[in-house]
Amino acid sequence: MFLGEDLLGWLLLALGGAMVVGNAMALIRPPAGLEDGDLERPPIWRSVLYIVLGTAAALWALATLVD
């Protein structure tokens, strides 16, 4: 199989980790340069929801890869 048998698990781990880190960083340090139509801060509840979903995906992937 191309890139190994655990490719889906690694991709899910990368996606979940990116969701967690990206949304957490957006909450901690919002972008400095704002263009027309940009929000000053990201929506809190959407960011928290994405952090929770990303954590669940990353944990699921880790459980799959360890097994």
C-alpha distances in whole Angstrom, upper triangle without the diagonal:
4,6,6,6,9,9,12,14,14,15,17,19,19,21,23,24,25,27,29,30,31,33,35,35,37,39,40,41,41,41,44,44,45,45,47,46,44,44,46,43,40,41,41,40,37,36,36,34,31,32,32,29,27,28,27,23,23,24,22,19,20,21,18,16,19,19
4,6,8,10,8,11,14,13,13,16,18,18,19,22,23,23,25,27,28,28,31,33,33,34,37,38,38,38,38,41,41,42,42,44,43,41,42,43,41,38,39,39,38,35,34,35,33,30,30,31,28,25,27,26,23,22,24,22,19,20,22,18,17,20,20
4,7,8,6,10,12,10,11,14,15,15,17,19,20,20,23,25,25,26,29,30,30,32,34,35,35,36,36,39,39,40,40,43,42,39,40,41,39,36,37,37,36,34,32,33,31,28,28,28,26,23,24,24,21,19,21,20,16,18,19,17,14,18,18
4,6,6,9,10,10,12,14,15,16,18,20,20,22,24,25,26,27,30,31,32,33,35,36,37,38,38,41,42,42,43,45,44,41,42,43,40,37,38,38,37,34,33,33,31,28,28,28,26,23,24,23,20,19,20,19,15,16,17,14,12,15,15
4,6,8,9,10,12,13,14,16,18,19,20,22,24,25,26,28,30,31,32,34,36,37,37,38,39,42,43,43,44,46,44,42,42,43,40,37,38,37,36,33,32,32,30,28,27,27,24,22,23,22,18,18,19,16,13,15,15,12,10,13,13
4,6,5,6,9,10,11,13,14,16,17,18,20,21,23,24,26,27,29,30,32,33,34,35,35,39,40,40,41,43,42,39,39,40,37,34,34,34,33,30,29,29,27,24,24,23,21,19,19,18,15,14,15,13,10,11,12,9,7,10,11
4,5,5,6,9,10,11,12,14,15,16,18,20,21,22,24,26,27,28,30,31,32,33,33,36,37,38,38,40,39,36,36,37,35,32,33,32,31,28,27,27,26,23,23,23,20,18,19,18,15,14,16,14,10,12,14,11,10,13,14
4,5,5,6,9,10,10,12,14,15,16,18,20,21,22,24,26,27,29,30,31,31,32,35,36,36,37,39,37,34,34,36,33,30,30,30,28,26,25,25,23,20,20,20,17,15,16,15,12,12,14,11,8,11,13,10,10,13,14
4,5,5,6,9,10,11,12,14,15,17,18,20,21,22,24,26,27,28,30,30,31,35,36,36,37,39,37,35,34,35,32,29,29,29,27,25,24,23,22,19,19,18,16,14,14,13,10,9,10,8,5,8,9,7,6,10,11
4,5,5,6,9,10,10,12,14,15,16,18,20,21,22,24,26,27,28,28,29,32,34,34,35,37,36,33,33,34,31,28,29,28,27,25,23,23,22,19,18,19,16,14,14,14,11,9,11,11,7,8,11,9,8,11,13
4,5,5,6,9,10,10,12,14,15,16,18,20,21,22,24,26,26,27,27,31,31,32,32,34,33,30,30,31,29,26,26,26,25,23,21,22,20,17,17,18,15,12,14,14,10,10,13,12,8,11,13,12,11,15,16
4,5,5,6,8,10,11,12,14,15,17,18,20,21,23,24,25,26,27,30,31,31,32,34,32,30,29,30,27,24,24,24,23,20,19,19,17,14,14,14,12,9,11,10,6,7,9,8,6,9,11,10,10,14,15
4,6,5,6,8,10,11,12,14,16,16,18,20,21,22,24,25,26,29,31,31,32,34,33,30,29,30,27,24,24,23,23,20,18,18,17,14,13,14,12,9,9,10,7,5,8,8,5,7,10,10,9,12,14
4,6,5,6,9,10,10,12,14,15,16,18,20,21,22,22,23,26,28,28,29,32,30,27,27,28,25,22,23,23,22,20,18,18,18,14,13,15,13,9,11,12,9,7,11,12,9,10,14,13,12,15,18
4,5,5,6,9,10,10,12,14,15,16,18,20,21,21,22,25,26,26,27,29,28,25,24,25,23,20,20,20,20,17,15,16,15,11,11,13,10,7,10,11,8,8,11,12,10,12,15,15,14,17,19
4,5,5,6,9,10,11,12,14,16,17,18,20,20,22,25,27,27,28,30,28,25,24,25,22,19,19,18,17,15,13,13,12,9,8,9,7,4,6,7,5,5,8,9,8,10,13,13,14,16,18
4,5,5,6,8,10,11,12,14,16,16,18,19,20,24,25,26,28,30,28,25,24,24,21,19,20,19,18,16,14,14,14,11,9,11,10,6,7,10,8,6,9,11,10,11,14,15,15,16,19
4,5,5,6,8,10,10,12,14,15,16,16,17,21,22,23,24,26,25,22,21,22,19,16,18,17,18,15,13,14,14,10,9,12,11,8,10,12,11,9,13,14,13,14,18,18,18,20,22
4,6,5,6,8,10,11,12,14,15,15,17,20,22,22,23,25,23,20,19,20,17,14,15,14,14,12,9,10,10,6,6,9,8,5,8,10,9,9,13,14,14,15,18,19,19,21,23
4,6,6,6,9,10,11,12,14,15,17,20,22,23,25,27,25,21,20,20,17,14,15,13,14,12,9,9,10,7,5,8,8,5,6,10,10,9,11,14,14,15,17,19,19,20,23
4,6,5,6,9,10,10,12,13,15,18,20,21,23,26,24,21,19,19,16,14,16,15,16,14,11,11,13,10,8,11,12,9,10,13,13,11,14,17,16,16,19,21,20,22,25
4,6,5,6,9,10,10,11,12,15,17,18,20,22,21,17,16,16,14,11,13,13,15,12,9,11,13,9,9,12,13,10,12,15,14,14,17,19,18,19,22,23,23,25,27
4,5,5,6,9,10,10,12,16,17,17,19,21,19,16,14,14,11,9,10,10,11,9,6,8,9,7,6,10,11,9,11,14,14,14,17,19,19,20,23,24,24,26,28
4,5,5,6,9,10,13,16,18,19,21,23,22,18,16,15,12,10,12,10,12,11,7,8,11,9,7,11,12,11,11,15,16,15,17,19,20,20,23,24,25,26,28
4,5,5,6,7,10,13,15,16,19,22,20,17,15,14,11,10,13,12,15,14,10,12,14,12,11,14,16,14,14,18,18,17,20,22,22,22,25,27,26,28,31
4,6,5,5,7,11,13,13,16,18,17,13,11,11,8,7,10,10,13,11,8,11,13,11,11,15,16,14,16,19,19,19,21,24,24,24,27,29,29,30,33
4,6,6,10,12,15,15,18,20,18,15,12,11,7,7,9,7,11,11,7,9,12,12,11,14,16,15,16,19,20,20,22,24,25,25,28,29,30,31,34
4,6,10,12,15,16,19,22,21,17,15,12,10,10,12,11,14,14,11,12,15,15,13,16,18,17,17,21,22,21,23,25,26,26,28,30,30,31,34
4,6,8,12,13,16,19,19,15,13,11,9,10,13,13,16,16,13,15,18,16,15,19,21,19,20,23,24,23,25,28,28,28,31,32,32,33,36
4,6,9,10,13,15,15,11,9,7,6,7,11,12,15,14,12,15,17,16,16,19,21,19,21,24,24,24,26,29,28,29,32,33,33,35,38
4,6,7,10,13,13,10,9,8,8,10,13,15,18,17,15,18,20,18,18,22,23,21,23,26,26,25,28,31,30,31,34,35,35,36,39
4,6,10,13,14,11,11,9,10,12,16,18,21,20,18,21,23,22,22,25,26,25,27,30,30,29,32,34,34,34,37,38,38,40,43
4,7,10,12,9,11,9,12,14,17,19,23,21,20,23,25,23,24,27,28,27,29,32,31,31,34,36,35,36,39,40,40,42,45
4,7,8,6,8,7,10,12,15,18,21,20,19,22,24,22,23,27,27,26,29,31,31,31,34,36,35,37,40,40,40,42,45
4,6,6,9,10,13,14,17,20,23,21,20,24,25,24,25,29,29,28,30,33,32,33,36,37,37,38,41,42,42,44,46
4,6,9,11,14,15,17,21,23,21,21,25,26,25,27,30,30,29,32,34,34,35,38,39,39,40,43,43,44,46,48
4,7,10,12,13,14,18,20,18,19,22,23,22,24,27,27,27,30,32,31,32,35,37,36,38,41,41,42,44,46
4,7,9,9,12,15,17,16,16,19,20,19,21,24,24,24,27,29,29,29,32,34,34,35,38,39,39,41,43
4,5,7,9,12,14,13,13,17,18,18,19,22,23,23,25,27,27,28,31,32,33,34,37,38,38,40,42
4,7,9,12,15,15,14,17,19,19,19,22,24,23,25,28,28,29,31,33,33,35,37,38,39,40,43
4,7,8,12,12,10,13,16,15,16,19,20,20,22,24,25,25,28,30,30,31,34,35,36,37,40
4,6,9,8,7,10,12,12,13,16,17,17,19,21,22,22,25,26,27,28,31,32,33,34,37
4,6,6,6,9,10,11,12,15,16,16,18,20,21,22,24,26,27,28,30,32,33,34,36
4,6,5,6,9,10,11,12,14,15,16,18,20,21,22,24,26,27,29,30,31,33,35
4,5,5,6,9,10,10,12,14,15,16,18,20,21,22,24,26,27,28,30,31,33
4,5,5,6,9,10,11,12,14,15,16,18,20,21,22,24,26,27,28,30,32
4,5,5,6,9,10,10,12,14,15,16,18,20,21,22,24,26,27,28,30
4,5,5,6,9,10,10,12,14,15,16,18,20,21,22,24,26,27,29
4,5,5,6,8,10,11,12,14,15,17,18,20,21,23,24,26,27
4,5,5,6,8,10,10,12,14,15,16,18,20,21,22,24,26
4,6,5,6,9,10,10,12,14,15,16,18,20,21,22,24
4,5,5,6,9,10,11,12,14,15,16,18,20,21,23
4,5,5,6,9,10,11,12,14,15,16,18,20,21
4,5,5,6,9,10,10,12,14,15,16,18,20
4,5,5,6,8,10,10,12,14,15,16,18
4,6,5,6,9,10,11,12,14,15,17
4,6,5,6,9,10,10,12,14,16
4,5,5,6,9,10,10,12,14
4,5,5,6,9,10,10,12
4,5,5,6,9,10,11
4,5,5,6,9,10
4,5,5,6,9
4,6,5,6
4,6,5
4,6
4
